[in-house]
Amino acid sequence: MEAEMMALAVMCVSSLTGLALQDLWGWGKKRFASLLGREDELEGLRRELLDARRTGDEDAEAGVEEEWVRRFQELLERDPEAAARVRAVVGEVVERSPAPVAFANILHYVNNSAVLQAMNDYWARCTAARSMTAMYLSGLPGVGKRTTARHWLQSHQGALPGDVLHADLGSDERGRPADLAAVLERWLDQLGVPREDRPADVEHKAAEVRRQLRQRPMVVLLENVTRLAQVRPLLPDSPQSVLLMTGQQAPAALESVLDFELVVVEPLKDEHALELLVKVSRSTEHPDRLRPVVQQLGGLPLAVRLRSHLIWLVCGSRSGCMRGS
């Protein structure tokens, strides 16, 4: 239980410090305040972190992070049942946080060979049939759906068509749904359609995007897909295009408008989670020292990508481990 509380506390700090540097802070602060209370104290800790980053004071930055770790550990000690709420909040943060798009290099990817093979097989069948490849990657928050999609794109960038049209369809920090008109306008920019030639309404913008994609097929990557209405205007209809969608589960009735393959991304097995942790942290520790912690993390890549923070807590001192990049 002590190792699990340690890991969960560091998961929170890793997510919270990332949010402190993003525009999502207002949204994320409310999520974490639901666990810790007192938004004003979270604001104070954030200011300390930003000041430490601006001045390059690594000791001060570490002190802020240690304070947050302590608070989350105290929460979990007082209320062990809070662990489920902690995992849910961290999962929400991971789903909403920005990530590199297109064929960006994915470092330290491990396993999921069965998932990648299933994606390869379906893509090959669609290509042979001269039909559009459409896949929906589903799974728990933090299980690695986003990274798996990008890893697959990276692995096939020489064979896939063109560039990537990307949209995150998750709600914004105020709970508002994604603006489909803005998404389509950005895509028309990327496709090089002159502004004077662009339709005004969503329906006709979508039709113009589809027309463009018939002439120059591309990869379309839609993340945090939850409802049919939000995804329908963004669906390409070019046989040469590739559509990847991610979310916790495919929207009801999606199959009524799209022929797609459902690909379930499962949590990592302990040996693969340990491999990922060792790679990400660049630890000099023997892997057996990290195994008890890994066994408490549920196989979620989110949980094992804790870099030097987790390794430092496991080792008990900074000098015992190398800092992660």
C-alpha positions, 0 to 999 in steps of 0.5 A, a space after each residue: 500500500 505504501 508503494 501504491 500511495 507513493 506512485 499515485 502521489 507522483 502521478 498527480 504531481 507529474 500531471 499537476 506540474 504539466 498543467 501549471 505550464 499549459 493553458 489548461 490550468 484553469 480547467 485542471 485546477 478545478 479537477 485537483 481542487 476537488 481532491 485537495 480543496 482550496 484553489 488559492 493554495 494550488 494557485 500559490 504553488 503554481 506561482 512558486 513553480 513558474 518563478 522557479 522555472 523562470 529563474 532556473 532554480 532547480 532546488 526551488 522547483 524540486 521543493 514545490 514538487 515535493 510539497 505537492 507529493 506530500 499533500 497527495 500522500 497525506 490525502 491517500 493516507 487519510 482516505 485510501 478510497 480516494 485512490 479511485 478519484 485520483 486515477 480518474 482525475 489524472 486520466 482526464 488530464 492525460 486525455 486533454 493534454 496536448 501532444 505532438 501530432 503527425 509523424 513525430 518521433 515517439 520515444 520509449 514505446 514498448 509492447 502493444 505488438 498485438 494492437 499494432 499487428 491488428 492495425 496493420 492487418 486491417 490497413 492491409 485489407 482496406 488497401 487491398 479492397 481500395 477502401 478507406 481505412 478507419 480505426 477507433 482505438 478505445 481503452 482506459 484513460 492513460 492506457 496509451 491510445 494517443 501514443 499508440 496511434 502516433 507510433 503507428 503513424 510514425 511506423 508507416 509514414 513512408 507508406 501513408 498518404 500526405 500529412 495529418 489533419 488533427 482535431 482534439 474533440 474533448 471539451 475545453 476548460 469551461 466544459 464547452 464542446 469542440 468548435 467544429 467550424 474552427 476545426 474545419 477552418 483550420 483544416 482548410 488553412 492546412 489544405 491551402 484553400 483560399 479564404 475567399 473560396 471557403 463556405 461560411 457554414 459547417 456543412 459546406 465547410 465539411 463538404 469542401 474538406 471532403 472534396 479536397 481530400 478526394 484530390 489529395 488523400 491525407 491521414 485524419 486523426 480525431 482524438 477524444 471522440 465521444 459523440 456521433 454528432 461531433 465526428 460526423 462532419 469531420 469524416 473523410 470519404 476518400 478511399 485513399 485516406 486513413 482515419 484514426 479515432 481515439 476515445 474511451 469507447 466508440 460512440 453509439 451508432 458510429 457503425 451506421 455512418 462508417 465502416 471502421 475497426 474497433 481496436 482495444 488498447 489494453 494496459 501493459 503487463 508488468 514486465 513491459 511497464 517495468 521496461 518502459 519505466 527503466 527507459 524513461 527514467 534512465 535509472 541506474 537502479 536494478 530493475 528489481 527495486 522498481 518492480 514493487 512500484 510498477 505492480 501497483 500502477 495498473 499497467 497504464 503508461 501514464 503511471 510509468 512515465 514518471 521520469 526522475 520524480 518516481 525514481 527519486 522517490 523509490 531510491 530515497 535520494 537524488 544521488 541514487 538515480 539519474 534525472 530523466 530527460 
